[in-house]
Amino acid sequence: MGTAATQYPFGIAAHFHGNYRVLNKRVDSSFNFLANGEFSRINFSPNFAASSTSKGCASRVHSLPDVGDFFWEKIPTPILDMVENPINLKNLSPKELKQLADDIRSELSFLMSKTQKPLKASLAVVELTIAVHHVFHAPMDKILWDVGEQTYAHKILTGRRSLMHTLRQKNGLSGFTSRFESEFDPFGAAHGCNSISAGLGMAVARDIKGRRDRVVAVISNWTTMSGQIYEAMSNAGYLDSNMVVILNDSRHTLHPKLEESLKTPINALSSTLSKLQSSKTFRKFREFAKGITKRIGGGMHEWAAKVDEFVRGMIGPLGSTLFEELGLYYIGPVDGHNIDDLVCVLNEVASLDSMGPVLVHVITREDQEEESNQKNDILHEYNEGSSNSNSMPRRTHPQTHSDYFVDAITLEAEKDKDIVIVHAGMGMEPPLQHFQEKFPDRFFDVGMAEQHAVTFAAGLSCGGLKPFCIIPSAFLQRAYDQVVHDVDQQKIPVRFVITSAGLVGSEGPTNCGAFDITFMSCLPNMIVMAPSDEEDLIHMVATAVLINDRPVCFRYPRGAVAQMNSSICCGVPIEIGKGRVLKEGKDVALLGYGAMVQNCLKAQLLLSKLGIEVTVADARFCKPLDIKLVRELCDNHAFLITVEEGSIGGFGSHVAQFISLDGKLDGRTKWRPIVLPDNYIEHASPKEQLALAGLTGHHIAATTLSLLGRTREALLLMC
């Protein structure tokens, strides 16, 4: 095989081996930094080599990924290889900035091919990310993001390129921005819609402390569905603190219904108008005109303001005047893939010291590839957690709890025309689309408007319908006030379907559903239940349909189901507050709740090999608790262990409350709870997270052995 070497700028050597181009992982790139009239060598990171400080010499920064000793097979990225820190972007020419955008896209594509991680949500914002870091001075200037999936180009440019292959892995980079990960992440991007609120707080704190740093918040179409965005904008307009809000509009429209809207045009005229709107001269003229009309009086100022709003509404896209009404100065639309236009507009915005809040409307392309990428991202999250894929028949994806839920609710909806679904959260799980297609008039997707979803469902119930309100556990936290006041206090029969319950793998603590058992089971009128398998889930759907006098909720996790039953039977309603015994024993009782019943069965199998007879019971209900079952377990066993994939204060606490008041703890019964630890479990694979939480079958068995005084066997079991 022939080998040839080619020299690239900045001292990069790329070697061609057959059909592959292999880039040497050690690259020397030279920069000139002027500090106090002298050139200085700067070492940006301990992970990269740099020569010592020396007058008149340039630093050498090695910023290529360093993963083991193998060479990465990738297209050369000469400009990106010289960028270790956003300061390196300051002296790049427009041509080099465009080349940098190509390099980052190449890098993201390469990472996707190697890691199988869904990174394509960041592709649409590559030019925007480069322009923001070229104009503003992070980390002194605060750059906040609403959506974590759009921040990967930002991570690459802020010193984390060499770790991108560890994204969402145990001890690797977070899939979101994180204050613990980098000084370039001033605030964590979680479920969206928080960046303007946090940014405004930083801007007001800056003003009070007399600093001059800038605050930039990047939001997306998804987050504009959330009410917090508009609350923050309204407050920003009232406080009039300087901050920049960048709306990344990948839908090309501000209309909520894409199919009914006109695409926002991007052309030479819109580019010129955006530059005019952001120019210092125009802004000063506008402020001068305001002052003149105020002096004239007689309603002239109000009349001029209406004319200004009318004209700007005529030249701007549909919905742009909303931001003006909230108090933000609207600039746009700007082509999000034209670095020259982005840099020009952002430079003008950054140069104004007393501009108040500004919204820059940036249009990024959304083609078929991007739409399919978004669906793939949702499918990746939806499938995560499968541990039985090797034993499953080949399918497009493993059979999950959501598949069984949708099949069950579809069967019920065919029999009962009052059943409707309200869905809230970011993205929609693929099975729900089948229900939407079959019953389009009985399916309501409200996006990231969880508070509205809960009260809307309550209104549907008051109107005589049977709403199933589907919200991921972590997103339901934002609607808790509505759950309490608009549903539980009034005993309105809303049926809450809590998805993504428990640990969620690569999304770590951000979307972890750790708290729903605790915060739902403390409500006086709420029925709280959880299925242990897909068959039980089908029965609980049928049970919820028949509950018409109070609210009810049930939870299920991500990932593949415990069993692989291909047939779906009609659900049989369960007696409220009734658990069941799955395995009979005499030494120890394991009382599991929800998906953890399966791990209790695994522990029982391990312990049976050691001669320990274990009873495994499925509680099914956290509230009302099956007190008869709990009494029997305490009377017939010396040891009771409760197991749940939830935080302290959940199912185990309800059991402890009952057995303590019932006097069971006064006798021979010893009780131990196994719950999620009192800390946030970082991103890892689902198996790794369960091990970290101590919730695997081996951990449950080891806890049982320790309780029996067989500590040595417990240690051996965990080896």
Sequence and secondary structure as in RCSB ss.txt:
>XXXX:A:sequence
MGTAATQYPFGIAAHFHGNYRVLNKRVDSSFNFLANGEFSRINFSPNFAASSTSKGCASRVHSLPDVGDFFWEKI
PTPILDMVENPINLKNLSPKELKQLADDIRSELSFLMSKTQKPLKASLAVVELTIAVHHVFHAPMDKILWDVGEQ
TYAHKILTGRRSLMHTLRQKNGLSGFTSRFESEFDPFGAAHGCNSISAGLGMAVARDIKGRRDRVVAVISNWTTM
SGQIYEAMSNAGYLDSNMVVILNDSRHTLHPKLEESLKTPINALSSTLSKLQSSKTFRKFREFAKGITKRIGGGM
HEWAAKVDEFVRGMIGPLGSTLFEELGLYYIGPVDGHNIDDLVCVLNEVASLDSMGPVLVHVITREDQEEESNQK
NDILHEYNEGSSNSNSMPRRTHPQTHSDYFVDAITLEAEKDKDIVIVHAGMGMEPPLQHFQEKFPDRFFDVGMAE
QHAVTFAAGLSCGGLKPFCIIPSAFLQRAYDQVVHDVDQQKIPVRFVITSAGLVGSEGPTNCGAFDITFMSCLPN
MIVMAPSDEEDLIHMVATAVLINDRPVCFRYPRGAVAQMNSSICCGVPIEIGKGRVLKEGKDVALLGYGAMVQNC
LKAQLLLSKLGIEVTVADARFCKPLDIKLVRELCDNHAFLITVEEGSIGGFGSHVAQFISLDGKLDGRTKWRPIV
LPDNYIEHASPKEQLALAGLTGHHIAATTLSLLGRTREALLLMC
>XXXX:A:secstr
  EEEEEEGGGEEEEEETTEEEE S   EEE  EETTEE      TTS      TT  EEE  S   TT  EE  
  TTGGG SSGGGGTT  HHHHHHHHHHHHHHHHHHHHHH    GGGGGGHHHHHHHHHHS TTTSEEEES GGG
 HHHHIIIIIGGGGGGTTSTTS  SS  TTT TT  S   SSS HHHHHHHHHHHHHHHT    EEEEEETTGGG
SHHHHHHHHHHHHHT  EEEEEEESSS   S GGGS     SHHHHHHHHHHH HHHHHHHHHHHHHHHHH TTH
HHHHHHHHHHHHHHHS TTHHHHHHTT EEEEEEETT HHHHHHHHHHHHH SS  EEEEEEE    HHHHHHHH
HHHHHHHHTT S GGGS   SS  BHHHHHHHHHHHHHHH TTEEEEE SSS  HHHHHHHHH GGGEEE  S H
HHHHHHHHHHHHTT EEEEEEEHHHHGGGHHHIIIIIITTT   EEEEES B  GGGTTTS B SHHHHHHTSTT
 EEE  SSHHHHHHHHHHHHH  SS EEEE  SSB SS            TT  EEEE  SSEEEEE TTHHHHH
HHHHHHHHTTT  EEEEE  EEES  HHHHHHHHHH SEEEEE SS TTSHHHHHHHHHHHTTGGGTT EEEEE 
  SS   S  HHHHHHHHT SHHHHHHHHHHHTT HHHHHHHH 
